[in-house]
């Protein structure tokens, strides 16, 4: 997002954080209601345009949103949406993206309260790896001809009882309403949101064999010192690495595997 939309989303994040700091607020309910608002705004293009029209007064747009949502959602959700539509947006689509992000963040906050955020992060990562390695599963989950109910049922058969309820809700919403995103990019966005809940960065670590707990602790400490932020490690095992590790933080890749070093030597010899 750029300009006005970026500022509006930043303000909305602060309001959500302030709201969910109160333990009396049901973060999971908030997530469900914000997800319903996302679906409404995504479906009703004309409404979305009215609520982001810069020519309309912010208070008038907030009142319209309040009339539409009155009795349908909690007061907390209605207040969040009112704050969103009072803001200025560079594109009407940015409003929908922002409400969706707030819904996901509320669900992740619920997981954090239950001391389950680490599990959710790991489950999202592992599910992404399963999808990338199973073309049949990916095809079933992205099939435009399949109903949302059928996809939800498939996900429940895969995740129900095996993953946290928050993980299942997040993935089900993504699959049922991808809104133009690939499954992989959507899962990546969820992982980054989960990391942001603790102001942490995510490092994808690939090694030939599983790392021991002391190795994970040393690597996490070294990366945290390097990047100046706490680091969450998503661990993957690939025998083709041959030895050492490969670390990816965002777009940056730190190669330390034997395979990478052999490839580097081969390139130098060829040149």
NORPE-V903053 format. One record per residue. N is the residue number from 1. RES is the residue in one letter. OMEGA is omega in whole degrees, -180 to 180 (999 if undefined). Layout:
BEGIN
N_RES_OMEGA ; N_RES_OMEGA
END
This chain:
BEGIN
1_X_-179 ; 2_X_169 ; 3_X_-174 ; 4_X_-178 ; 5_X_179 ; 6_X_179 ; 7_X_-180 ; 8_X_179 ; 9_X_179 ; 10_X_179 ; 11_X_180 ; 12_X_177 ; 13_X_180 ; 14_X_179 ; 15_X_179 ; 16_X_180 ; 17_X_180 ; 18_X_-179 ; 19_X_-175 ; 20_X_172 ; 21_X_178 ; 22_X_-179 ; 23_X_179 ; 24_X_180 ; 25_X_178 ; 26_X_-175 ; 27_X_180 ; 28_X_177 ; 29_X_178 ; 30_X_179 ; 31_X_-179 ; 32_X_-178 ; 33_X_176 ; 34_X_176 ; 35_X_178 ; 36_X_177 ; 37_X_177 ; 38_X_-179 ; 39_X_179 ; 40_X_-178 ; 41_X_178 ; 42_X_-178 ; 43_X_-174 ; 44_X_-176 ; 45_X_-178 ; 46_X_178 ; 47_X_179 ; 48_X_-179 ; 49_X_178 ; 50_X_-176 ; 51_X_178 ; 52_X_-179 ; 53_X_-178 ; 54_X_-180 ; 55_X_-179 ; 56_X_179 ; 57_X_-178 ; 58_X_-178 ; 59_X_178 ; 60_X_178 ; 61_X_178 ; 62_X_178 ; 63_X_178 ; 64_X_179 ; 65_X_179 ; 66_X_179 ; 67_X_-178 ; 68_X_-174 ; 69_X_-177 ; 70_X_-180 ; 71_X_-179 ; 72_X_-179 ; 73_X_179 ; 74_X_178 ; 75_X_179 ; 76_X_179 ; 77_X_180 ; 78_X_180 ; 79_X_178 ; 80_X_-179 ; 81_X_178 ; 82_X_178 ; 83_X_179 ; 84_X_-175 ; 85_X_173 ; 86_X_-177 ; 87_X_176 ; 88_X_-177 ; 89_X_179 ; 90_X_179 ; 91_X_180 ; 92_X_-180 ; 93_X_-179 ; 94_X_178 ; 95_X_-179 ; 96_X_179 ; 97_X_-177 ; 98_X_178 ; 99_X_179 ; 100_X_179 ; 101_X_179 ; 102_X_177 ; 103_X_180 ; 104_X_-180 ; 105_X_178 ; 106_X_178 ; 107_X_179 ; 108_X_175 ; 109_X_176 ; 110_X_178 ; 111_X_180 ; 112_X_179 ; 113_X_-179 ; 114_X_-178 ; 115_X_-178 ; 116_X_-175 ; 117_X_178 ; 118_X_180 ; 119_X_-180 ; 120_X_178 ; 121_X_-179 ; 122_X_-180 ; 123_X_177 ; 124_X_179 ; 125_X_-179 ; 126_X_178 ; 127_X_177 ; 128_X_178 ; 129_X_179 ; 130_X_-179 ; 131_X_-177 ; 132_X_-178 ; 133_X_-177 ; 134_X_-176 ; 135_X_180 ; 136_X_179 ; 137_X_180 ; 138_X_180 ; 139_X_-179 ; 140_X_-177 ; 141_X_-180 ; 142_X_-178 ; 143_X_-178 ; 144_X_179 ; 145_X_-180 ; 146_X_180 ; 147_X_176 ; 148_X_179 ; 149_X_-180 ; 150_X_179 ; 151_X_179 ; 152_X_179 ; 153_X_178 ; 154_X_180 ; 155_X_179 ; 156_X_178 ; 157_X_-179 ; 158_X_-171 ; 159_X_-176 ; 160_X_-180 ; 161_X_180 ; 162_X_-180 ; 163_X_177 ; 164_X_180 ; 165_X_178 ; 166_X_179 ; 167_X_-179 ; 168_X_180 ; 169_X_-178 ; 170_X_-178 ; 171_X_-180 ; 172_X_178 ; 173_X_-180 ; 174_X_-177 ; 175_X_-178 ; 176_X_-178 ; 177_X_-177 ; 178_X_177 ; 179_X_174 ; 180_X_-180 ; 181_X_169 ; 182_X_179 ; 183_X_-178 ; 184_X_-179 ; 185_X_178 ; 186_X_178 ; 187_X_178 ; 188_X_179 ; 189_X_179 ; 190_X_179 ; 191_X_180 ; 192_X_177 ; 193_X_179 ; 194_X_179 ; 195_X_-179 ; 196_X_179 ; 197_X_178 ; 198_X_-179 ; 199_X_-179 ; 200_X_172 ; 201_X_-180 ; 202_X_174 ; 203_X_175 ; 204_X_-175 ; 205_X_178 ; 206_X_180 ; 207_X_-179 ; 208_X_179 ; 209_X_180 ; 210_X_178 ; 211_X_176 ; 212_X_179 ; 213_X_177 ; 214_X_178 ; 215_X_179 ; 216_X_-180 ; 217_X_180 ; 218_X_-180 ; 219_X_179 ; 220_X_179 ; 221_X_-179 ; 222_X_-180 ; 223_X_178 ; 224_X_178 ; 225_X_-179 ; 226_X_-174 ; 227_X_177 ; 228_X_178 ; 229_X_174 ; 230_X_-174 ; 231_X_172 ; 232_X_-178 ; 233_X_168 ; 234_X_-170 ; 235_X_179 ; 236_X_-180 ; 237_X_179 ; 238_X_-178 ; 239_X_-178 ; 240_X_177 ; 241_X_174 ; 242_X_179 ; 243_X_-177 ; 244_X_-178 ; 245_X_173 ; 246_X_-176 ; 247_X_176 ; 248_X_176 ; 249_X_-174 ; 250_X_179 ; 251_X_-177 ; 252_X_-179 ; 253_X_176 ; 254_X_-177 ; 255_X_177 ; 256_X_-177 ; 257_X_177 ; 258_X_-179 ; 259_X_180 ; 260_X_-179 ; 261_X_177 ; 262_X_180 ; 263_X_179 ; 264_X_179 ; 265_X_-179 ; 266_X_180 ; 267_X_-179 ; 268_X_179 ; 269_X_-178 ; 270_X_-179 ; 271_X_999
END
